Amino acid sequence: MRSIVVLGSTGSIGTQALDVIGRNRDRFAVRALGAGGANPRLLAGQAARFGAEVVGVADPAAAAAVDKALREARPARMPEIVAGPRAMTVLARQSQADVVLNGMTGSIGLRPTLAALKSGAQLALANKESLVAGGALVADALARPGQIVPVDSEHSAIAQALASGRHRRGLTSPVVDGTSEVRRLILTASGGPFRGRTRADLEGVTPEQALKHPTWSMGPVVTVNSSTLVNKALELIEAAYLFDVDPQDIVPVVHPQSVVHSMVEFQDGSTIAQASPPDMRLPISLGLSWPDRLADVAAPNSWDGRIAWTFEPLDSVTFPAVDLARRAVAASPLHPAVFNAANEECVEAFLNRRLGYPAIVETVAKVVAAFDAPSTFDVDAVLGVETWARARAHELMGV
């Protein structure tokens, strides 16, 4: 039985992870749960149901509400409550768990990622900002090769496909000796709600239109990122670090059906794809059980009727975010953090109707171009350049 820590337990990734754990109680035991504290009743209910020994609350002001909700939930044993901005890092570092699932959102997930790696636990990583903002720091923190199991559906698909060939490089490889049979990674993208539009067509896009994703149900920031293809840009940066592949050899391809989650092209001309209906419980379950698979996590593809999967090249003129991400990776280890932080501010401004839709990526590009990377690269440097990027974005937006 594996002991599990879930960071971000009340969010989308966390709740789905607990659904998987709940249906496999003979395989997993929850040691600790952590969340921001905005939903104390849900967090307390999760802790009571799964018998968590420790509950982390990032917002210290929410600790009393969580304590009250826990007493009302009447768990068999009252868990310890750890509160404050470093609560998630404490859970990751001191829980002595077999697996830490980082389902947090934002660069606040970087310190818990580093703590989990240094503890020796397997890290099921759904917090993309850990790699986008601090990829080199994450690489340095590995306690052993292959310690990270990606939870994003695209990166999980690549990790599965890599089992078909030799690729002893990157953060996910159990052996690192530099050899590889991989030619390219193919990242699939749904194309979002504006697939097929031109730049001129996007001038009047509203938040309501950008939030209508054709395939996935996600939070507002991720949904807008999917519409601008920024999400694919961030995934390209993640993939470059996770699998030690040159960004020029990571190719996004639009696949509207969202059934093929990504592919690996090998040197002999073979391409291996991972395909399944869109259901995040699949990559989550693999993050928890890797390298084993759980039974009946989600419904498989149906082969009883006529089906068609289509693929088309990415329109980089209308959606320039991926090319911008490649330039950011090439510029310095800190430029991707600037890219991500500036984008978050621009998306928030767009959702609040203070910035036009095409100006999201245009403003991010200006912030990235204006950044001059310092020589220091540590967690404090990452947080510092993010603060600079957010301020610069606001200056350019005039808000």
Secondary structure, DSSP 4 states (H G I P E B T S, - for coil): -EEEEEETTTSHHHHHHHHHHHT-TTTEEEEEEEE-SS-HHHHHHHHHHHT-SEEEES-GGGHHHHHHHHHHH--SSPPEEEESTTHHHHHHHHS--SEEEE---SGGGHHHHHHHHHHT-EEEE--THHHHHHHHHHHHH-SSTT-EEE-SHHHHHHHHHHTTS-B--STT-SS-SS-B-EEEEEEEE---TTTT--TGGGTT--HHHHT--SS----HHHHHHHHHTHHHHHHHHHHHHHHT--GGGEEEEE-TT--EEEEEEETTS-EEEEE--S-THHHHHHHHHTTS--SSSS-----SS------EE--TTT-THHHHHHHHHHH-TTHHHHHHHHHHHHHHHHHTTSS-STHHHHHHHHHHHH----S--SHHHHHHHHHHHHHHHHHHHT-
